[in-house]
Amino acid sequence: MSSYRDVQSAVRVEKFRIWFAWLSGNIIMLLIAGGTRNINVVSTITQILFTASFFLLTFVAIRMTNALDRKALAARREVLGDDL
């Protein structure tokens, strides 16, 4: 059985990785959208796709963060014996 501190630090690192990947992906999408800005049809298509991707990636990142929070709470309950 791992200690609560180990679980908490692992959750913190995973949250950082999730949000760093989210930020990196969005920056790459913005760069691609900026590169296709002068091509009318392609620019419109990329803006629509990237807007949808942004909302989807944000939704997934929030869900993953919430799942990690639940995992940390379960570990806390197991270690401390809390019955919340």
N, CA, C and O atoms as a GROMACS GRO file, in nm:
protein
  336
    1MET      N    1   0.084  -0.118   0.000
    1MET     CA    2   0.000   0.000   0.000
    1MET      C    3   0.089   0.124   0.000
    1MET      O    4   0.181   0.136   0.081
    2SER      N    5   0.062   0.216  -0.090
    2SER     CA    6   0.140   0.338  -0.097
    2SER      C    7   0.082   0.441  -0.001
    2SER      O    8  -0.036   0.437   0.035
    3SER      N    9   0.167   0.531   0.039
    3SER     CA   10   0.123   0.633   0.134
    3SER      C   11   0.043   0.741   0.061
    3SER      O   12   0.049   0.754  -0.061
    4TYR      N   13  -0.030   0.817   0.137
    4TYR     CA   14  -0.112   0.924   0.081
    4TYR      C   15  -0.025   1.028   0.013
    4TYR      O   16  -0.063   1.084  -0.090
    5ARG      N   17   0.090   1.055   0.069
    5ARG     CA   18   0.179   1.155   0.011
    5ARG      C   19   0.227   1.111  -0.128
    5ARG      O   20   0.235   1.194  -0.219
    6ASP      N   21   0.258   0.983  -0.144
    6ASP     CA   22   0.301   0.933  -0.274
    6ASP      C   23   0.189   0.948  -0.377
    6ASP      O   24   0.212   0.990  -0.490
    7VAL      N   25   0.069   0.913  -0.337
    7VAL     CA   26  -0.045   0.925  -0.428
    7VAL      C   27  -0.069   1.071  -0.462
    7VAL      O   28  -0.094   1.105  -0.578
    8GLN      N   29  -0.062   1.158  -0.362
    8GLN     CA   30  -0.087   1.300  -0.384
    8GLN      C   31   0.016   1.360  -0.479
    8GLN      O   32  -0.020   1.439  -0.567
    9SER      N   33   0.142   1.325  -0.464
    9SER     CA   34   0.245   1.378  -0.554
    9SER      C   35   0.229   1.321  -0.694
    9SER      O   36   0.252   1.392  -0.792
   10ALA      N   37   0.190   1.194  -0.705
   10ALA     CA   38   0.166   1.136  -0.838
   10ALA      C   39   0.048   1.204  -0.906
   10ALA      O   40   0.052   1.228  -1.027
   11VAL      N   41  -0.057   1.234  -0.832
   11VAL     CA   42  -0.173   1.303  -0.887
   11VAL      C   43  -0.134   1.443  -0.933
   11VAL      O   44  -0.177   1.487  -1.039
   12ARG      N   45  -0.054   1.511  -0.855
   12ARG     CA   46  -0.010   1.646  -0.891
   12ARG      C   47   0.070   1.644  -1.022
   12ARG      O   48   0.050   1.730  -1.108
   13VAL      N   49   0.159   1.546  -1.036
   13VAL     CA   50   0.239   1.535  -1.158
   13VAL      C   51   0.150   1.503  -1.278
   13VAL      O   52   0.168   1.561  -1.385
   14GLU      N   53   0.056   1.413  -1.260
   14GLU     CA   54  -0.033   1.378  -1.371
   14GLU      C   55  -0.121   1.496  -1.412
   14GLU      O   56  -0.147   1.515  -1.531
   15LYS      N   57  -0.168   1.574  -1.316
   15LYS     CA   58  -0.246   1.693  -1.348
   15LYS      C   59  -0.163   1.791  -1.430
   15LYS      O   60  -0.210   1.849  -1.527
   16PHE      N   61  -0.038   1.809  -1.388
   16PHE     CA   62   0.051   1.898  -1.462
   16PHE      C   63   0.069   1.848  -1.605
   16PHE      O   64   0.066   1.928  -1.698
   17ARG      N   65   0.088   1.719  -1.623
   17ARG     CA   66   0.105   1.662  -1.757
   17ARG      C   67  -0.020   1.681  -1.841
   17ARG      O   68  -0.011   1.714  -1.959
   18ILE      N   69  -0.136   1.661  -1.782
   18ILE     CA   70  -0.262   1.676  -1.855
   18ILE      C   71  -0.277   1.819  -1.905
   18ILE      O   72  -0.304   1.842  -2.023
   19TRP      N   73  -0.259   1.915  -1.815
   19TRP     CA   74  -0.280   2.054  -1.854
   19TRP      C   75  -0.167   2.107  -1.942
   19TRP      O   76  -0.190   2.196  -2.023
   20PHE      N   77  -0.045   2.054  -1.928
   20PHE     CA   78   0.063   2.092  -2.018
   20PHE      C   79   0.034   2.041  -2.160
   20PHE      O   80   0.057   2.112  -2.257
   21ALA      N   81  -0.015   1.918  -2.170
   21ALA     CA   82  -0.051   1.864  -2.302
   21ALA      C   83  -0.166   1.943  -2.362
   21ALA      O   84  -0.167   1.968  -2.482
   22TRP      N   85  -0.264   1.982  -2.280
   22TRP     CA   86  -0.376   2.063  -2.327
   22TRP      C   87  -0.326   2.195  -2.382
   22TRP      O   88  -0.366   2.237  -2.491
   23LEU      N   89  -0.238   2.262  -2.307
   23LEU     CA   90  -0.185   2.391  -2.351
   23LEU      C   91  -0.101   2.376  -2.478
   23LEU      O   92  -0.113   2.456  -2.570
   24SER      N   93  -0.017   2.274  -2.482
   24SER     CA   94   0.066   2.252  -2.600
   24SER      C   95  -0.018   2.225  -2.724
   24SER      O   96   0.009   2.278  -2.831
   25GLY      N   97  -0.120   2.141  -2.709
   25GLY     CA   98  -0.208   2.112  -2.822
   25GLY      C   99  -0.280   2.236  -2.872
   25GLY      O  100  -0.295   2.254  -2.993
   26ASN      N  101  -0.326   2.319  -2.781
   26ASN     CA  102  -0.396   2.440  -2.822
   26ASN      C  103  -0.302   2.541  -2.888
   26ASN      O  104  -0.343   2.611  -2.981
   27ILE      N  105  -0.179   2.549  -2.841
   27ILE     CA  106  -0.081   2.638  -2.906
   27ILE      C  107  -0.050   2.590  -3.046
   27ILE      O  108  -0.041   2.670  -3.138
   28ILE      N  109  -0.034   2.460  -3.063
   28ILE     CA  110  -0.010   2.405  -3.197
   28ILE      C  111  -0.128   2.432  -3.289
   28ILE      O  112  -0.110   2.468  -3.406
   29MET      N  113  -0.250   2.416  -3.236
   29MET     CA  114  -0.368   2.444  -3.318
   29MET      C  115  -0.374   2.591  -3.358
   29MET      O  116  -0.410   2.623  -3.471
   30LEU      N  117  -0.338   2.681  -3.267
   30LEU     CA  118  -0.338   2.823  -3.300
   30LEU      C  119  -0.234   2.856  -3.407
   30LEU      O  120  -0.259   2.938  -3.496
   31LEU      N  121  -0.117   2.792  -3.399
   31LEU     CA  122  -0.014   2.814  -3.500
   31LEU      C  123  -0.060   2.765  -3.637
   31LEU      O  124  -0.036   2.832  -3.738
   32ILE      N  125  -0.124   2.650  -3.642
   32ILE     CA  126  -0.175   2.598  -3.769
   32ILE      C  127  -0.284   2.688  -3.823
   32ILE      O  128  -0.287   2.717  -3.943
   33ALA      N  129  -0.374   2.733  -3.736
   33ALA     CA  130  -0.480   2.822  -3.780
   33ALA      C  131  -0.423   2.954  -3.831
   33ALA      O  132  -0.473   3.010  -3.929
   34GLY      N  133  -0.318   3.003  -3.767
   34GLY     CA  134  -0.253   3.126  -3.814
   34GLY      C  135  -0.184   3.105  -3.948
   34GLY      O  136  -0.180   3.197  -4.030
   35GLY      N  137  -0.130   2.987  -3.970
   35GLY     CA  138  -0.064   2.958  -4.097
   35GLY      C  139  -0.160   2.946  -4.214
   35GLY      O  140  -0.121   2.970  -4.328
   36THR      N  141  -0.282   2.908  -4.187
   36THR     CA  142  -0.381   2.894  -4.295
   36THR      C  143  -0.474   3.014  -4.303
   36THR      O  144  -0.577   3.009  -4.371
   37ARG      N  145  -0.440   3.121  -4.236
   37ARG     CA  146  -0.526   3.239  -4.230
   37ARG      C  147  -0.555   3.300  -4.366
   37ARG      O  148  -0.664   3.352  -4.388
   38ASN      N  149  -0.460   3.296  -4.459
   38ASN     CA  150  -0.477   3.363  -4.588
   38ASN      C  151  -0.546   3.278  -4.693
   38ASN      O  152  -0.573   3.326  -4.802
   39ILE      N  153  -0.576   3.152  -4.663
   39ILE     CA  154  -0.645   3.064  -4.756
   39ILE      C  155  -0.788   3.052  -4.706
   39ILE      O  156  -0.814   2.988  -4.604
   40ASN      N  157  -0.883   3.113  -4.778
   40ASN     CA  158  -1.019   3.131  -4.727
   40ASN      C  159  -1.088   3.002  -4.686
   40ASN      O  160  -1.132   2.990  -4.572
   41VAL      N  161  -1.099   2.905  -4.776
   41VAL     CA  162  -1.174   2.783  -4.747
   41VAL      C  163  -1.104   2.701  -4.640
   41VAL      O  164  -1.168   2.653  -4.546
   42VAL      N  165  -0.975   2.684  -4.652
   42VAL     CA  166  -0.899   2.606  -4.556
   42VAL      C  167  -0.902   2.673  -4.419
   42VAL      O  168  -0.912   2.605  -4.317
   43SER      N  169  -0.893   2.805  -4.416
   43SER     CA  170  -0.897   2.878  -4.291
   43SER      C  171  -1.030   2.857  -4.218
   43SER      O  172  -1.032   2.837  -4.097
   44THR      N  173  -1.138   2.861  -4.291
   44THR     CA  174  -1.270   2.841  -4.230
   44THR      C  175  -1.283   2.700  -4.174
   44THR      O  176  -1.332   2.680  -4.063
   45ILE      N  177  -1.240   2.602  -4.252
   45ILE     CA  178  -1.248   2.463  -4.208
   45ILE      C  179  -1.162   2.440  -4.085
   45ILE      O  180  -1.206   2.376  -3.989
   46THR      N  181  -1.038   2.492  -4.086
   46THR     CA  182  -0.951   2.472  -3.970
   46THR      C  183  -1.005   2.542  -3.846
   46THR      O  184  -0.994   2.489  -3.735
   47GLN      N  185  -1.064   2.659  -3.863
   47GLN     CA  186  -1.121   2.728  -3.748
   47GLN      C  187  -1.236   2.650  -3.688
   47GLN      O  188  -1.249   2.642  -3.565
   48ILE      N  189  -1.320   2.592  -3.771
   48ILE     CA  190  -1.433   2.512  -3.721
   48ILE      C  191  -1.381   2.387  -3.651
   48ILE      O  192  -1.426   2.354  -3.541
   49LEU      N  193  -1.288   2.317  -3.714
   49LEU     CA  194  -1.233   2.195  -3.654
   49LEU      C  195  -1.158   2.224  -3.525
   49LEU      O  196  -1.172   2.149  -3.428
   50PHE      N  197  -1.082   2.330  -3.523
   50PHE     CA  198  -1.004   2.360  -3.403
   50PHE      C  199  -1.091   2.412  -3.290
   50PHE      O  200  -1.059   2.390  -3.173
   51THR      N  201  -1.199   2.481  -3.321
   51THR     CA  202  -1.292   2.523  -3.216
   51THR      C  203  -1.357   2.401  -3.152
   51THR      O  204  -1.367   2.392  -3.029
   52ALA      N  205  -1.400   2.308  -3.235
   52ALA     CA  206  -1.459   2.184  -3.182
   52ALA      C  207  -1.355   2.105  -3.102
   52ALA      O  208  -1.386   2.051  -2.996
   53SER      N  209  -1.232   2.098  -3.152
   53SER     CA  210  -1.125   2.027  -3.083
   53SER      C  211  -1.093   2.092  -2.949
   53SER      O  212  -1.066   2.023  -2.850
   54PHE      N  213  -1.094   2.224  -2.946
   54PHE     CA  214  -1.066   2.295  -2.821
   54PHE      C  215  -1.167   2.257  -2.714
   54PHE      O  216  -1.129   2.225  -2.601
   55PHE      N  217  -1.296   2.259  -2.748
   55PHE     CA  218  -1.398   2.225  -2.650
   55PHE      C  219  -1.388   2.078  -2.608
   55PHE      O  220  -1.406   2.045  -2.491
   56LEU      N  221  -1.359   1.991  -2.703
   56LEU     CA  222  -1.345   1.849  -2.672
   56LEU      C  223  -1.224   1.824  -2.582
   56LEU      O  224  -1.233   1.750  -2.484
   57LEU      N  225  -1.110   1.885  -2.615
   57LEU     CA  226  -0.990   1.868  -2.533
   57LEU      C  227  -1.008   1.925  -2.394
   57LEU      O  228  -0.960   1.868  -2.296
   58THR      N  229  -1.077   2.037  -2.383
   58THR     CA  230  -1.103   2.096  -2.252
   58THR      C  231  -1.192   2.004  -2.169
   58THR      O  232  -1.166   1.983  -2.050
   59PHE      N  233  -1.296   1.951  -2.230
   59PHE     CA  234  -1.387   1.859  -2.161
   59PHE      C  235  -1.312   1.736  -2.111
   59PHE      O  236  -1.330   1.694  -1.997
   60VAL      N  237  -1.228   1.679  -2.196
   60VAL     CA  238  -1.153   1.559  -2.158
   60VAL      C  239  -1.052   1.590  -2.047
   60VAL      O  240  -1.036   1.511  -1.954
   61ALA      N  241  -0.984   1.703  -2.057
   61ALA     CA  242  -0.887   1.739  -1.953
   61ALA      C  243  -0.954   1.759  -1.818
   61ALA      O  244  -0.901   1.717  -1.715
   62ILE      N  245  -1.070   1.821  -1.818
   62ILE     CA  246  -1.143   1.841  -1.692
   62ILE      C  247  -1.188   1.707  -1.636
   62ILE      O  248  -1.179   1.684  -1.516
   63ARG      N  249  -1.238   1.618  -1.722
   63ARG     CA  250  -1.281   1.486  -1.676
   63ARG      C  251  -1.164   1.408  -1.616
   63ARG      O  252  -1.179   1.343  -1.513
   64MET      N  253  -1.048   1.413  -1.682
   64MET     CA  254  -0.931   1.342  -1.631
   64MET      C  255  -0.885   1.400  -1.498
   64MET      O  256  -0.846   1.325  -1.408
   65THR      N  257  -0.889   1.531  -1.485
   65THR     CA  258  -0.851   1.595  -1.360
   65THR      C  259  -0.946   1.555  -1.248
   65THR      O  260  -0.903   1.527  -1.136
   66ASN      N  261  -1.075   1.552  -1.278
   66ASN     CA  262  -1.173   1.512  -1.177
   66ASN      C  263  -1.154   1.366  -1.136
   66ASN      O  264  -1.170   1.331  -1.019
   67ALA      N  265  -1.120   1.280  -1.231
   67ALA     CA  266  -1.095   1.140  -1.199
   67ALA      C  267  -0.973   1.126  -1.108
   67ALA      O  268  -0.973   1.045  -1.016
   68LEU      N  269  -0.871   1.206  -1.134
   68LEU     CA  270  -0.753   1.203  -1.046
   68LEU      C  271  -0.787   1.254  -0.906
   68LEU      O  272  -0.736   1.203  -0.807
   69ASP      N  273  -0.873   1.355  -0.899
   69ASP     CA  274  -0.915   1.405  -0.768
   69ASP      C  275  -0.991   1.297  -0.690
   69ASP      O  276  -0.971   1.282  -0.569
   70ARG      N  277  -1.076   1.223  -0.760
   70ARG     CA  278  -1.148   1.114  -0.693
   70ARG      C  279  -1.052   1.006  -0.645
   70ARG      O  280  -1.070   0.950  -0.537
   71LYS      N  281  -0.949   0.978  -0.725
   71LYS     CA  282  -0.850   0.878  -0.687
   71LYS      C  283  -0.773   0.924  -0.562
   71LYS      O  284  -0.748   0.844  -0.472
   72ALA      N  285  -0.736   1.051  -0.558
   72ALA     CA  286  -0.665   1.104  -0.442
   72ALA      C  287  -0.754   1.103  -0.318
   72ALA      O  288  -0.707   1.074  -0.208
   73LEU      N  289  -0.882   1.133  -0.335
   73LEU     CA  290  -0.974   1.130  -0.222
   73LEU      C  291  -0.992   0.988  -0.169
   73LEU      O  292  -0.998   0.968  -0.048
   74ALA      N  293  -1.000   0.892  -0.259
   74ALA     CA  294  -1.012   0.752  -0.217
   74ALA      C  295  -0.886   0.708  -0.141
   74ALA      O  296  -0.896   0.636  -0.042
   75ALA      N  297  -0.770   0.750  -0.188
   75ALA     CA  298  -0.646   0.716  -0.118
   75ALA      C  299  -0.641   0.782   0.018
   75ALA      O  300  -0.595   0.722   0.116
   76ARG      N  301  -0.688   0.905   0.026
   76ARG     CA  302  -0.692   0.976   0.155
   76ARG      C  303  -0.783   0.902   0.252
   76ARG      O  304  -0.749   0.883   0.369
   77ARG      N  305  -0.899   0.862   0.204
   77ARG     CA  306  -0.992   0.789   0.290
   77ARG      C  307  -0.932   0.657   0.338
   77ARG      O  308  -0.950   0.617   0.453
   78GLU      N  309  -0.861   0.590   0.248
   78GLU     CA  310  -0.801   0.462   0.285
   78GLU      C  311  -0.692   0.480   0.389
   78GLU      O  312  -0.683   0.404   0.484
   79VAL      N  313  -0.609   0.580   0.371
   79VAL     CA  314  -0.498   0.601   0.463
   79VAL      C  315  -0.546   0.654   0.598
   79VAL      O  316  -0.503   0.607   0.703
   80LEU      N  317  -0.635   0.752   0.594
   80LEU     CA  318  -0.678   0.816   0.718
   80LEU      C  319  -0.800   0.750   0.782
   80LEU      O  320  -0.832   0.777   0.898
   81GLY      N  321  -0.866   0.663   0.708
   81GLY     CA  322  -0.982   0.595   0.763
   81GLY      C  323  -1.104   0.684   0.773
   81GLY      O  324  -1.190   0.661   0.858
   82ASP      N  325  -1.113   0.786   0.689
   82ASP     CA  326  -1.228   0.876   0.690
   82ASP      C  327  -1.347   0.812   0.623
   82ASP      O  328  -1.333   0.739   0.525
   83ASP      N  329  -1.465   0.839   0.677
   83ASP     CA  330  -1.590   0.794   0.615
   83ASP      C  331  -1.674   0.915   0.583
   83ASP      O  332  -1.771   0.944   0.653
   84LEU      N  333  -1.636   0.987   0.478
   84LEU     CA  334  -1.708   1.110   0.441
   84LEU      C  335  -1.839   1.080   0.381
   84LEU      O  336  -1.912   1.172   0.344
   0.00000   0.00000   0.00000
